[in-house]
């Protein structure tokens, strides 16, 4: 039997869209990069397992989400 391994600290596209929708609903589209990062890291604290995410991985994911939030790529 082959077991599918899912890397820790991964988000599906639906998860990403949900997080972005939460940020947009709570704060609107006008956050600065630092404000966005702080808000996203706060959300990560509520995702099981993500509260222990290494800072480099958190930064990578936040930067990806920032690009979408900031309108640099489609949701």
GUPASE-87523 format. One record per atom (N, C-alpha, C, O, CB): atom name; x, y, z. Coordinates in steps of 0.1 Angstrom, whole numbers. Glycine has a CB too. Example, Ala and Ser with C-alpha at 12.3 -4.5 7.8 and 13.67 -1.06 7.14 Angstrom:
2
+-------+-------+-------+-------+
! atome !    c1 !    c2 !    c3 !
+-------+-------+-------+-------+
!     N !   132 !   -57 !    78 !
!    CA !   123 !   -45 !    78 !
!     C !   132 !   -33 !    78 !
!     O !   142 !   -33 !    85 !
!    CB !   113 !   -45 !    90 !
!     N !   128 !   -22 !    71 !
!    CA !   137 !   -11 !    71 !
!     C !   129 !     0 !    79 !
!     O !   134 !    11 !    80 !
!    CB !   141 !    -6 !    57 !
+-------+-------+-------+-------+
REM end
This chain:
75
+-------+-------+-------+-------+
! atome !    c1 !    c2 !    c3 !
+-------+-------+-------+-------+
!     N !     8 !   -12 !     0 !
!    CA !     0 !     0 !     0 !
!     C !     9 !    12 !     0 !
!     O !    18 !    14 !     8 !
!    CB !   -10 !     0 !    12 !
!     N !     6 !    21 !    -9 !
!    CA !    14 !    34 !   -10 !
!     C !     7 !    45 !    -2 !
!     O !    -5 !    47 !    -4 !
!    CB !    16 !    38 !   -25 !
!     N !    14 !    51 !     7 !
!    CA !     8 !    62 !    15 !
!     C !    13 !    75 !     9 !
!     O !    25 !    77 !     6 !
!    CB !    12 !    60 !    30 !
!     N !     4 !    84 !     7 !
!    CA !     7 !    97 !     2 !
!     C !    12 !   105 !    14 !
!     O !     6 !   107 !    24 !
!    CB !    -5 !   104 !    -4 !
!     N !    24 !   111 !    12 !
!    CA !    30 !   119 !    23 !
!     C !    27 !   134 !    19 !
!     O !    30 !   139 !     8 !
!    CB !    46 !   117 !    24 !
!     N !    22 !   141 !    29 !
!    CA !    20 !   155 !    27 !
!     C !    30 !   163 !    36 !
!     O !    30 !   160 !    48 !
!    CB !     5 !   159 !    31 !
!     N !    37 !   171 !    30 !
!    CA !    47 !   179 !    37 !
!     C !    41 !   187 !    48 !
!     O !    30 !   193 !    46 !
!    CB !    56 !   187 !    27 !
!     N !    47 !   189 !    59 !
!    CA !    42 !   197 !    69 !
!     C !    42 !   212 !    65 !
!     O !    50 !   216 !    56 !
!    CB !    50 !   196 !    83 !
!     N !    33 !   219 !    70 !
!    CA !    31 !   234 !    67 !
!     C !    28 !   236 !    53 !
!     O !    33 !   246 !    47 !
!    CB !    45 !   241 !    71 !
!     N !    19 !   228 !    47 !
!    CA !    14 !   231 !    34 !
!     C !     0 !   236 !    34 !
!     O !    -8 !   232 !    43 !
!    CB !    16 !   218 !    25 !
!     N !    -4 !   244 !    25 !
!    CA !   -17 !   249 !    24 !
!     C !   -22 !   246 !     9 !
!     O !   -15 !   249 !     0 !
!    CB !   -18 !   264 !    27 !
!     N !   -34 !   241 !     9 !
!    CA !   -41 !   239 !    -4 !
!     C !   -44 !   253 !   -10 !
!     O !   -44 !   263 !    -3 !
!    CB !   -53 !   230 !    -3 !
!     N !   -48 !   253 !   -22 !
!    CA !   -52 !   266 !   -28 !
!     C !   -65 !   271 !   -21 !
!     O !   -67 !   283 !   -19 !
!    CB !   -55 !   265 !   -43 !
!     N !   -74 !   262 !   -17 !
!    CA !   -86 !   266 !   -10 !
!     C !   -82 !   272 !     4 !
!     O !   -88 !   281 !     8 !
!    CB !   -95 !   253 !    -8 !
!     N !   -72 !   265 !    10 !
!    CA !   -68 !   271 !    23 !
!     C !   -62 !   285 !    22 !
!     O !   -65 !   294 !    30 !
!    CB !   -57 !   262 !    29 !
!     N !   -54 !   287 !    11 !
!    CA !   -48 !   300 !     8 !
!     C !   -59 !   310 !     6 !
!     O !   -59 !   321 !    11 !
!    CB !   -39 !   299 !    -4 !
!     N !   -69 !   307 !    -2 !
!    CA !   -80 !   316 !    -5 !
!     C !   -88 !   319 !     7 !
!     O !   -92 !   330 !     9 !
!    CB !   -89 !   309 !   -16 !
!     N !   -90 !   309 !    16 !
!    CA !   -97 !   312 !    28 !
!     C !   -90 !   321 !    37 !
!     O !   -96 !   331 !    43 !
!    CB !  -100 !   298 !    36 !
!     N !   -77 !   319 !    39 !
!    CA !   -69 !   328 !    47 !
!     C !   -69 !   343 !    41 !
!     O !   -71 !   352 !    49 !
!    CB !   -54 !   324 !    48 !
!     N !   -68 !   344 !    28 !
!    CA !   -68 !   357 !    22 !
!     C !   -82 !   364 !    24 !
!     O !   -83 !   376 !    26 !
!    CB !   -65 !   356 !     7 !
!     N !   -93 !   356 !    23 !
!    CA !  -106 !   361 !    25 !
!     C !  -108 !   366 !    39 !
!     O !  -114 !   376 !    41 !
!    CB !  -117 !   350 !    22 !
!     N !  -102 !   359 !    49 !
!    CA !  -103 !   363 !    63 !
!     C !   -96 !   376 !    65 !
!     O !  -102 !   385 !    71 !
!    CB !   -97 !   352 !    72 !
!     N !   -84 !   377 !    59 !
!    CA !   -77 !   390 !    61 !
!     C !   -84 !   401 !    54 !
!     O !   -85 !   412 !    60 !
!    CB !   -63 !   388 !    54 !
!     N !   -89 !   399 !    42 !
!    CA !   -97 !   409 !    35 !
!     C !  -109 !   413 !    43 !
!     O !  -112 !   425 !    43 !
!    CB !  -101 !   404 !    21 !
!     N !  -116 !   404 !    48 !
!    CA !  -128 !   407 !    56 !
!     C !  -125 !   414 !    69 !
!     O !  -132 !   424 !    72 !
!    CB !  -136 !   394 !    59 !
!     N !  -115 !   411 !    75 !
!    CA !  -111 !   417 !    88 !
!     C !  -104 !   431 !    87 !
!     O !  -106 !   440 !    95 !
!    CB !  -103 !   408 !    96 !
!     N !   -96 !   432 !    76 !
!    CA !   -88 !   444 !    75 !
!     C !   -89 !   451 !    62 !
!     O !   -84 !   463 !    61 !
!    CB !   -73 !   440 !    76 !
!     N !   -96 !   445 !    52 !
!    CA !   -97 !   452 !    39 !
!     C !   -84 !   450 !    31 !
!     O !   -75 !   443 !    35 !
!    CB !  -100 !   467 !    41 !
!     N !   -84 !   457 !    19 !
!    CA !   -73 !   455 !    10 !
!     C !   -61 !   464 !    12 !
!     O !   -51 !   464 !     4 !
!    CB !   -78 !   457 !    -4 !
!     N !   -61 !   472 !    23 !
!    CA !   -51 !   483 !    24 !
!     C !   -40 !   480 !    34 !
!     O !   -33 !   490 !    38 !
!    CB !   -57 !   495 !    28 !
!     N !   -37 !   468 !    38 !
!    CA !   -26 !   465 !    48 !
!     C !   -13 !   467 !    41 !
!     O !   -11 !   465 !    29 !
!    CB !   -27 !   451 !    53 !
!     N !    -3 !   472 !    49 !
!    CA !    11 !   472 !    45 !
!     C !    16 !   458 !    46 !
!     O !    10 !   449 !    51 !
!    CB !    19 !   482 !    53 !
!     N !    28 !   456 !    40 !
!    CA !    34 !   443 !    40 !
!     C !    36 !   438 !    55 !
!     O !    33 !   427 !    58 !
!    CB !    48 !   443 !    33 !
!     N !    41 !   447 !    63 !
!    CA !    43 !   443 !    77 !
!     C !    30 !   440 !    85 !
!     O !    29 !   431 !    92 !
!    CB !    50 !   454 !    85 !
!     N !    20 !   448 !    82 !
!    CA !     7 !   446 !    88 !
!     C !     1 !   433 !    84 !
!     O !    -5 !   425 !    91 !
!    CB !    -3 !   457 !    85 !
!     N !     2 !   430 !    71 !
!    CA !    -3 !   417 !    65 !
!     C !     4 !   406 !    71 !
!     O !    -2 !   396 !    75 !
!    CB !    -1 !   417 !    50 !
!     N !    18 !   406 !    72 !
!    CA !    26 !   395 !    78 !
!     C !    21 !   393 !    92 !
!     O !    20 !   381 !    96 !
!    CB !    40 !   399 !    77 !
!     N !    20 !   403 !   100 !
!    CA !    16 !   402 !   114 !
!     C !     2 !   395 !   115 !
!     O !     0 !   386 !   123 !
!    CB !    15 !   415 !   121 !
!     N !    -8 !   399 !   107 !
!    CA !   -21 !   394 !   107 !
!     C !   -21 !   379 !   103 !
!     O !   -28 !   371 !   108 !
!    CB !   -30 !   402 !    98 !
!     N !   -13 !   376 !    92 !
!    CA !   -12 !   362 !    88 !
!     C !    -6 !   353 !    98 !
!     O !   -10 !   342 !   100 !
!    CB !    -4 !   361 !    74 !
!     N !     5 !   358 !   104 !
!    CA !    11 !   350 !   115 !
!     C !     2 !   347 !   126 !
!     O !     2 !   337 !   132 !
!    CB !    24 !   357 !   120 !
!     N !    -6 !   357 !   129 !
!    CA !   -17 !   355 !   140 !
!     C !   -26 !   344 !   136 !
!     O !   -30 !   336 !   144 !
!    CB !   -24 !   368 !   142 !
!     N !   -30 !   344 !   123 !
!    CA !   -39 !   333 !   118 !
!     C !   -32 !   320 !   119 !
!     O !   -39 !   310 !   122 !
!    CB !   -43 !   336 !   104 !
!     N !   -19 !   319 !   115 !
!    CA !   -12 !   306 !   116 !
!     C !   -12 !   300 !   130 !
!     O !   -12 !   288 !   131 !
!    CB !     2 !   308 !   112 !
!     N !   -13 !   309 !   140 !
!    CA !   -14 !   304 !   154 !
!     C !   -26 !   295 !   156 !
!     O !   -27 !   287 !   166 !
!    CB !   -13 !   315 !   164 !
!     N !   -36 !   297 !   148 !
!    CA !   -49 !   290 !   150 !
!     C !   -50 !   278 !   141 !
!     O !   -61 !   271 !   141 !
!    CB !   -61 !   299 !   147 !
!     N !   -40 !   275 !   133 !
!    CA !   -40 !   263 !   124 !
!     C !   -31 !   252 !   131 !
!     O !   -19 !   255 !   134 !
!    CB !   -34 !   267 !   110 !
!     N !   -37 !   241 !   135 !
!    CA !   -30 !   230 !   141 !
!     C !   -17 !   227 !   134 !
!     O !   -17 !   224 !   122 !
!    CB !   -38 !   218 !   143 !
!     N !    -6 !   227 !   142 !
!    CA !     8 !   224 !   136 !
!     C !    15 !   237 !   131 !
!     O !    27 !   237 !   132 !
!    CB !     6 !   215 !   125 !
!     N !     8 !   247 !   127 !
!    CA !    14 !   259 !   121 !
!     C !    20 !   267 !   132 !
!     O !    29 !   276 !   129 !
!    CB !     4 !   267 !   113 !
!     N !    16 !   266 !   144 !
!    CA !    22 !   274 !   155 !
!     C !    36 !   270 !   158 !
!     O !    43 !   278 !   164 !
!    CB !    13 !   272 !   168 !
!     N !    41 !   259 !   153 !
!    CA !    55 !   255 !   154 !
!     C !    63 !   256 !   141 !
!     O !    74 !   251 !   141 !
!    CB !    55 !   240 !   159 !
!     N !    57 !   263 !   132 !
!    CA !    64 !   264 !   119 !
!     C !    77 !   272 !   120 !
!     O !    77 !   282 !   127 !
!    CB !    55 !   271 !   109 !
!     N !    88 !   267 !   114 !
!    CA !   100 !   275 !   114 !
!     C !    98 !   289 !   107 !
!     O !    91 !   290 !    98 !
!    CB !   111 !   267 !   107 !
!     N !   105 !   299 !   113 !
!    CA !   103 !   312 !   108 !
!     C !   106 !   314 !    93 !
!     O !    99 !   321 !    86 !
!    CB !   112 !   321 !   115 !
!     N !   116 !   306 !    87 !
!    CA !   119 !   307 !    73 !
!     C !   107 !   302 !    65 !
!     O !   104 !   308 !    54 !
!    CB !   132 !   299 !    70 !
!     N !   101 !   291 !    69 !
!    CA !    89 !   286 !    62 !
!     C !    77 !   295 !    63 !
!     O !    70 !   298 !    53 !
!    CB !    86 !   272 !    67 !
!     N !    75 !   301 !    75 !
!    CA !    64 !   310 !    77 !
!     C !    66 !   322 !    68 !
!     O !    57 !   327 !    61 !
!    CB !    63 !   315 !    91 !
!     N !    78 !   328 !    67 !
!    CA !    81 !   339 !    59 !
!     C !    78 !   336 !    44 !
!     O !    73 !   344 !    37 !
!    CB !    96 !   344 !    61 !
!     N !    82 !   324 !    40 !
!    CA !    80 !   320 !    26 !
!     C !    65 !   320 !    22 !
!     O !    61 !   325 !    12 !
!    CB !    86 !   306 !    23 !
!     N !    57 !   314 !    31 !
!    CA !    43 !   313 !    29 !
!     C !    37 !   327 !    29 !
!     O !    28 !   330 !    21 !
!    CB !    36 !   303 !    39 !
!     N !    40 !   335 !    39 !
!    CA !    35 !   348 !    40 !
!     C !    38 !   356 !    27 !
!     O !    29 !   364 !    22 !
!    CB !    40 !   355 !    53 !
!     N !    50 !   355 !    22 !
!    CA !    54 !   362 !    10 !
!     C !    46 !   358 !    -2 !
!     O !    42 !   366 !   -10 !
!    CB !    69 !   360 !     7 !
!     N !    43 !   345 !    -3 !
!    CA !    35 !   340 !   -14 !
!     C !    20 !   346 !   -12 !
!     O !    15 !   351 !   -22 !
!    CB !    34 !   325 !   -13 !
!     N !    15 !   346 !     0 !
!    CA !     2 !   351 !     2 !
!     C !     1 !   366 !     0 !
!     O !    -9 !   371 !    -5 !
!    CB !    -3 !   347 !    16 !
!     N !    12 !   373 !     4 !
!    CA !    12 !   387 !     2 !
!     C !    11 !   391 !   -13 !
!     O !     4 !   400 !   -17 !
!    CB !    25 !   393 !     8 !
!     N !    18 !   383 !   -21 !
!    CA !    18 !   385 !   -36 !
!     C !     4 !   385 !   -41 !
!     O !     0 !   393 !   -49 !
!    CB !    27 !   375 !   -43 !
!     N !    -4 !   375 !   -36 !
!    CA !   -18 !   374 !   -41 !
!     C !   -26 !   385 !   -35 !
!     O !   -34 !   391 !   -42 !
!    CB !   -23 !   360 !   -36 !
!     N !   -25 !   388 !   -22 !
!    CA !   -32 !   398 !   -15 !
!     C !   -30 !   412 !   -22 !
!     O !   -39 !   420 !   -24 !
!    CB !   -29 !   399 !     0 !
!     N !   -17 !   414 !   -25 !
!    CA !   -13 !   427 !   -31 !
!     C !   -16 !   428 !   -45 !
!     O !   -14 !   438 !   -52 !
!    CB !     2 !   429 !   -28 !
!     N !   -22 !   417 !   -51 !
!    CA !   -26 !   418 !   -65 !
!     C !   -16 !   415 !   -75 !
!     O !   -17 !   418 !   -87 !
!    CB !   -32 !   431 !   -68 !
!     N !    -5 !   408 !   -71 !
!    CA !     5 !   405 !   -81 !
!     C !     3 !   392 !   -88 !
!     O !     9 !   390 !   -98 !
!    CB !    19 !   405 !   -74 !
!     N !    -6 !   384 !   -83 !
!    CA !   -10 !   372 !   -90 !
!     C !   -24 !   368 !   -86 !
!     O !   -29 !   373 !   -75 !
!    CB !     0 !   360 !   -87 !
!     N !   -31 !   361 !   -94 !
!    CA !   -45 !   357 !   -92 !
!     C !   -46 !   348 !   -80 !
!     O !   -37 !   340 !   -77 !
!    CB !   -51 !   351 !  -104 !
!     N !   -57 !   349 !   -73 !
!    CA !   -61 !   340 !   -62 !
!     C !   -63 !   326 !   -66 !
!     O !   -65 !   317 !   -58 !
!    CB !   -73 !   345 !   -55 !
+-------+-------+-------+-------+
REM end
